[in-house]
Amino acid sequence: MKELHSKRIDDKIIPDAVILGYSDIDTLHHEMTLQLETAIAIHDSKLIIALTQLQLHSEHHFAFEESLMTEQRFAGYSEHRHEHQQILAEFNSMINAVARGRYRLARAWLHDRLPEWFRLHVANLDGLLVSFLKQRRA
């Protein structure tokens, strides 16, 4: 497993708490953190590309988690999937905003909303999923 560390996102830190001890999910979280960091730092002219890449990664990431939840009959599937769908809808809104030249809106979302959502989602819903998966392994 790759070694994962905290990543600086502007003035916020994505803490080591995104490391849950389930290597496939930890790797996806690490990749998402790196892509988010890239999107925050990228020039406006390439922001739509970075957002689209981050959205595609998120879709893959979420599909993987959802397949685990389905295969393992995880009771929290509906709530977890609903959160995934909500943030993917926000990605669509932000990509559309950038296409209309609303860079400030998208940047505020990238700086504030997405990192906070990610931290809370990992700490709560992903944490529950990983605990469940570890119990199933034992």
VMD Tcl script that draws the C-alpha trace (Angstrom):
set ca {
  {0.00 0.00 0.00}
  {1.20 3.50 -0.79}
  {2.14 5.67 2.16}
  {-0.47 8.38 2.58}
  {0.09 11.71 4.32}
  {-1.90 14.83 5.03}
  {-2.23 17.08 2.00}
  {-2.41 20.85 2.18}
  {-5.39 22.31 0.40}
  {-5.03 26.07 0.45}
  {-5.21 26.99 4.14}
  {-6.92 23.74 5.09}
  {-5.47 20.33 5.77}
  {-7.01 17.08 4.64}
  {-6.02 15.11 7.74}
  {-4.57 11.64 8.01}
  {-8.09 10.71 9.15}
  {-8.84 10.02 5.47}
  {-6.70 6.93 6.00}
  {-9.12 4.31 7.22}
  {-7.00 1.18 6.98}
  {-8.64 -0.32 3.90}
  {-6.02 -0.01 1.16}
  {-8.27 0.28 -1.91}
  {-10.40 2.99 -0.33}
  {-7.37 4.75 1.18}
  {-5.75 4.89 -2.26}
  {-8.91 6.41 -3.78}
  {-9.02 9.00 -0.99}
  {-5.37 9.86 -1.56}
  {-5.94 10.24 -5.31}
  {-8.98 12.45 -4.70}
  {-6.95 14.64 -2.35}
  {-4.22 15.05 -4.98}
  {-6.74 15.88 -7.70}
  {-8.49 18.38 -5.47}
  {-5.17 20.02 -4.67}
  {-4.41 20.22 -8.42}
  {-7.82 21.73 -9.22}
  {-7.39 24.38 -6.54}
  {-3.97 25.39 -7.87}
  {-4.74 25.31 -11.59}
  {-5.18 28.41 -13.78}
  {-8.75 29.41 -14.67}
  {-8.13 28.48 -18.31}
  {-7.77 24.82 -17.29}
  {-10.22 24.74 -14.40}
  {-13.00 23.01 -16.34}
  {-10.58 20.21 -17.28}
  {-9.43 19.77 -13.67}
  {-13.02 19.76 -12.40}
  {-14.04 17.23 -15.02}
  {-11.12 14.97 -14.11}
  {-11.99 15.26 -10.43}
  {-15.61 14.46 -11.21}
  {-14.62 11.40 -13.25}
  {-12.35 10.21 -10.46}
  {-15.18 10.73 -7.97}
  {-17.59 8.74 -10.14}
  {-15.09 5.85 -10.28}
  {-14.35 6.16 -6.55}
  {-18.03 6.18 -5.62}
  {-18.89 3.30 -7.97}
  {-16.19 1.21 -6.29}
  {-17.53 1.96 -2.81}
  {-21.10 1.31 -3.93}
  {-20.13 -2.04 -5.46}
  {-18.53 -3.05 -2.14}
  {-21.65 -1.97 -0.27}
  {-23.89 -3.96 -2.63}
  {-21.70 -7.08 -2.60}
  {-21.41 -7.04 1.19}
  {-25.04 -6.02 1.79}
  {-24.09 -2.95 3.76}
  {-27.12 -1.54 5.61}
  {-26.02 2.08 5.12}
  {-25.98 1.82 1.31}
  {-28.91 4.16 0.57}
  {-27.67 7.05 2.71}
  {-24.10 6.64 1.48}
  {-25.13 6.51 -2.18}
  {-27.40 9.52 -1.70}
  {-24.42 11.60 -0.48}
  {-22.43 10.49 -3.51}
  {-25.25 11.53 -5.83}
  {-25.58 14.93 -4.15}
  {-21.91 15.82 -4.50}
  {-21.85 14.58 -8.12}
  {-24.79 16.92 -8.84}
  {-22.74 19.74 -7.33}
  {-19.85 18.82 -9.62}
  {-22.19 19.21 -12.59}
  {-23.30 22.61 -11.31}
  {-19.72 23.79 -10.84}
  {-18.62 22.57 -14.27}
  {-21.58 24.44 -15.77}
  {-20.67 27.53 -13.73}
  {-17.10 27.48 -15.08}
  {-18.42 27.03 -18.62}
  {-20.37 30.28 -18.06}
  {-17.28 32.04 -16.70}
  {-18.25 31.87 -13.01}
  {-14.78 30.96 -11.80}
  {-15.17 32.55 -8.35}
  {-18.18 30.39 -7.56}
  {-16.38 27.21 -8.58}
  {-13.22 28.20 -6.71}
  {-15.18 28.93 -3.53}
  {-16.77 25.49 -3.84}
  {-13.36 23.87 -4.35}
  {-11.79 25.75 -1.44}
  {-14.61 25.42 1.08}
  {-17.47 23.07 0.28}
  {-15.71 20.09 -1.32}
  {-12.88 19.68 1.24}
  {-15.35 19.98 4.13}
  {-17.75 17.52 2.51}
  {-14.88 15.11 1.88}
  {-13.62 15.27 5.47}
  {-17.08 14.68 6.92}
  {-17.99 11.97 4.41}
  {-14.78 10.03 5.06}
  {-14.99 10.42 8.84}
  {-18.62 9.36 9.00}
  {-19.96 7.29 6.12}
  {-16.72 5.87 4.76}
  {-15.59 5.16 8.31}
  {-18.74 3.13 8.94}
  {-18.28 1.28 5.66}
  {-14.66 0.40 6.40}
  {-15.51 -0.75 9.93}
  {-18.19 -2.98 8.47}
  {-15.83 -4.35 5.79}
  {-13.13 -5.08 8.38}
  {-15.66 -6.97 10.52}
  {-16.74 -8.99 7.51}
  {-13.11 -9.92 6.79}
  {-12.53 -11.15 10.33}
}
mol new
graphics top color blue
foreach p $ca { graphics top sphere $p radius 0.5 }
foreach p [lrange $ca 0 end-1] q [lrange $ca 1 end] { graphics top cylinder $p $q radius 0.2 }
display resetview
